[in-house]
Amino acid sequence: MDSVFDELYQKYHHDVFQFLFYMVRNKEQAEDLVQEVYIRVLKSYGKFEGKSSEKTWLFSIARNVAIDFYRKQKGWKQRILEKFDWTTQQVKDELPLPQEIALQREEIRWMYQSLDHCTVDQRAVIILRYLQELSIAETAETLGWTESKVKTTQHRALNVLRNKMEDLVGKEGVKSEKVRVER
C-alpha cells in the first residue's frame, strides 16, 4: 500500500493541489485540503474498484473535500464570490516586453474575476476541463455526472465567462477586439 500511495502522491499531488487552489483560492487552505484528500485516499483505497482511472478517482475525492470545506464555512456563498488579487502573481515568461506583461496580467485578472461569477459546479468543470485537461468523459466520471450534464454546465460556464470578460473589458475602457473564450 505504501508504494501505491507514494506513486499516487508523486503522480498527482500537484494536479490535486492546483485543482483545490482554484476551488478555494487560498494556498494554505489548499495545502490543508490536499492532506485531507490523501487521508481519505489512505482510508478508502481498499474500496477503490478500478472502474475509473486513479486520477479521476482522486479528483472526485478532491471535489468532495472542497465541497465539505465550503459547507463548514460560515457564509460560504459569500466566500465563493470574494475576489483574488491576481496582480501580485509573477509572470512565468521572463522575455515579454513590459506592455505585454501588463496586458497578460490584466487578462488573467479578468479571467479569474470572471471565474468568480460561475457557480461552484461551473468552476469545477472549467478547472477540470481546461486547467487539468480532463476529457468530458473523465470530468463526468470525476463529478459523478452524465456527459450531457458536463457539456451543459461547461457551455453555461463559458457563456458566463465570456459575458463577464466582455463586461470587465468594457468597464476598464480597453478598446480591443471582442473577448474570445476558447472551447
HUFEN-V826099 format. One record per residue. N is the residue number from 1. OMEGA is omega in degrees with one decimal (none if undefined). Layout:
n->N omega->OMEGA
n->N omega->OMEGA
This chain:
n->1 omega->-178.5
n->2 omega->-179.1
n->3 omega->177.4
n->4 omega->179.1
n->5 omega->179.1
n->6 omega->179.3
n->7 omega->177.4
n->8 omega->-178.3
n->9 omega->-178.6
n->10 omega->-177.1
n->11 omega->-165.8
n->12 omega->-173.7
n->13 omega->179.2
n->14 omega->179.5
n->15 omega->179.3
n->16 omega->177.7
n->17 omega->-178.4
n->18 omega->178.1
n->19 omega->-178.1
n->20 omega->177.6
n->21 omega->179.3
n->22 omega->178.4
n->23 omega->-173.2
n->24 omega->175.6
n->25 omega->179.4
n->26 omega->-174.8
n->27 omega->-177.5
n->28 omega->179.2
n->29 omega->178.4
n->30 omega->177.4
n->31 omega->177.7
n->32 omega->-178.7
n->33 omega->175.4
n->34 omega->177.2
n->35 omega->178.6
n->36 omega->178.0
n->37 omega->-176.6
n->38 omega->171.3
n->39 omega->177.9
n->40 omega->177.7
n->41 omega->179.2
n->42 omega->-177.5
n->43 omega->-171.3
n->44 omega->-176.8
n->45 omega->178.1
n->46 omega->179.6
n->47 omega->-179.6
n->48 omega->-174.1
n->49 omega->179.8
n->50 omega->178.4
n->51 omega->177.0
n->52 omega->176.1
n->53 omega->178.8
n->54 omega->-179.2
n->55 omega->-179.6
n->56 omega->176.5
n->57 omega->178.3
n->58 omega->179.6
n->59 omega->175.9
n->60 omega->177.0
n->61 omega->-179.7
n->62 omega->178.6
n->63 omega->179.7
n->64 omega->177.0
n->65 omega->178.8
n->66 omega->178.9
n->67 omega->177.8
n->68 omega->177.4
n->69 omega->-179.5
n->70 omega->179.4
n->71 omega->-179.3
n->72 omega->-177.5
n->73 omega->173.7
n->74 omega->-178.8
n->75 omega->-174.7
n->76 omega->179.0
n->77 omega->177.7
n->78 omega->179.9
n->79 omega->178.5
n->80 omega->-176.4
n->81 omega->-179.8
n->82 omega->-179.8
n->83 omega->175.7
n->84 omega->-177.9
n->85 omega->-177.8
n->86 omega->-179.6
n->87 omega->179.3
n->88 omega->-179.1
n->89 omega->177.1
n->90 omega->175.1
n->91 omega->-174.7
n->92 omega->-178.9
n->93 omega->-175.7
n->94 omega->-173.2
n->95 omega->-175.7
n->96 omega->175.7
n->97 omega->-179.9
n->98 omega->178.6
n->99 omega->179.0
n->100 omega->178.5
n->101 omega->179.8
n->102 omega->179.7
n->103 omega->178.6
n->104 omega->-179.6
n->105 omega->-179.8
n->106 omega->-180.0
n->107 omega->177.6
n->108 omega->179.1
n->109 omega->178.6
n->110 omega->-179.3
n->111 omega->-178.8
n->112 omega->173.8
n->113 omega->179.3
n->114 omega->179.5
n->115 omega->178.2
n->116 omega->-179.8
n->117 omega->176.6
n->118 omega->173.1
n->119 omega->178.4
n->120 omega->179.2
n->121 omega->179.4
n->122 omega->178.9
n->123 omega->179.6
n->124 omega->179.9
n->125 omega->-179.7
n->126 omega->-179.7
n->127 omega->-178.8
n->128 omega->-176.4
n->129 omega->-170.2
n->130 omega->178.7
n->131 omega->179.0
n->132 omega->176.1
n->133 omega->174.3
n->134 omega->176.0
n->135 omega->177.0
n->136 omega->179.7
n->137 omega->179.1
n->138 omega->178.5
n->139 omega->178.4
n->140 omega->179.9
n->141 omega->179.9
n->142 omega->-176.3
n->143 omega->-177.6
n->144 omega->-178.3
n->145 omega->170.4
n->146 omega->177.1
n->147 omega->179.2
n->148 omega->179.2
n->149 omega->177.3
n->150 omega->180.0
n->151 omega->179.8
n->152 omega->-179.9
n->153 omega->177.8
n->154 omega->179.8
n->155 omega->-179.9
n->156 omega->179.3
n->157 omega->178.7
n->158 omega->176.3
n->159 omega->177.6
n->160 omega->-179.4
n->161 omega->-179.2
n->162 omega->-178.6
n->163 omega->-179.2
n->164 omega->177.6
n->165 omega->178.7
n->166 omega->176.7
n->167 omega->-178.8
n->168 omega->178.8
n->169 omega->178.2
n->170 omega->-179.5
n->171 omega->-179.0
n->172 omega->177.4
n->173 omega->-179.4
n->174 omega->177.2
n->175 omega->179.4
n->176 omega->177.6
n->177 omega->179.0
n->178 omega->-178.4
n->179 omega->179.2
n->180 omega->172.5
n->181 omega->-177.2
n->182 omega->175.6
n->183 omega->none
